[in-house]
């Protein structure tokens, strides 16, 4: 084990060096010869790859080619889509269905290709809560034909993960030529459809447009299981019946909210204490007793309230106006679902709260963020990313420390007084329900 401790970084460095050499070869080959000379190489290389490939189906996922195919560009040319001088053409494969990718890589080398594969530990096997042994998986394969070195074929290996989505890993490569791998990615399951492209029969995701819509919003960030383990070393897990019951209720509540909001095509993310629990301990905070979600105010739809009530979650309160400081909450038994609406200005993003006794308006200010996918309680959900600045804005630099007494009106470092609601508006902006 001690020897492996020192050898592992060397192995990683060696693998990275091989990949670096591989991409140097790409750029060298791209500078040799006239572009027209290589214009048909894409089709030739794809056909040669298909003849050599005997594993589970490859499917084309190169966004520029799929976009052109979807648009149905008309041309009498023999090769339109695969011969557009791409330096890289990207394919995918479902890793769970693969026989043995390492053997496939070996076969490619025997068939006149140069092939480099990268591997990593399957993230599900790193979850310390599950007590699993780390499992190595093939994550990306880069292929060049020795006679036709351009384009490079990038094969992205997707894996099925709970609760039923496709995931691919990040790969550390210093190039902008690859369309997948600058970050890990998460995609909805899709079927494969056979399509004739430039007189070549290829598999493509179906429907193509739905797959392409996901590409720019696919970034996935894994929960930091090492950080969670360190937290639980200091703060042992609460295994009480009450804590386990709340975890079940919280999961059920997030799942129900997901069905309602997805049905209305409303993006949401886990927010506030629910985000803190995921970031710090890869779990729900057992003593929080509520679930927090964030929604952009621009995505709000009036049908939300009816949708939640139809799902068995009665409205508990509604504060503010759509144009200012909107907030609502629903109940599932004794557990509350808080929904915070987020507003944007030039420098920041913010959500609001209202003090019912005084009509005071509070504003919680966050640095600007985007949304990424992750998993919580075996559910695929969005989180703000980068996440740590979001957490530190709301909970300060000591977010690693458990604080069981929290005053939402004053404890958060990012809370600001934002005036008062006029008393003649209270009936409209402070609505409480039994």
Secondary structure, DSSP 8 states (H G I E B T S, - for coil): -HHHHHHHHHHHHHHHHHHHHHHHHHHHHHTSS-GGGGTTHHHHHHHHHHHH--SS--EE--HHHHHHHHHT----SS-SSTTS--SEEEEEEEGGG-S-HHHHHHHHHHTTEEEEEEEEE-GGGG-GGGT----EEEEEEEEEESS---SEEEEEEEEEETTTEEEE-----S-S--SS-SSEEEEE--EEEEEEETTEEEEEEESHHHHHHHHTT-EE----HHHHHHHHHHS----SHHHHHHHHHHHHHHHHHHHHHHHTT---EE-HHHHHHHHHHSS--TTT-EEEEEEEGGG--THHHHHHHHTT-EEEEEEEETTEEEEEEEEETTEEEEEEEEEE-SSEEEEEEEETTTTEEEEEEEE--EEEEEEETTEEEEEEESHHHHHHHHH-TTTTS------TTTS-TTEEEEEE--GGGHHHHEEE--
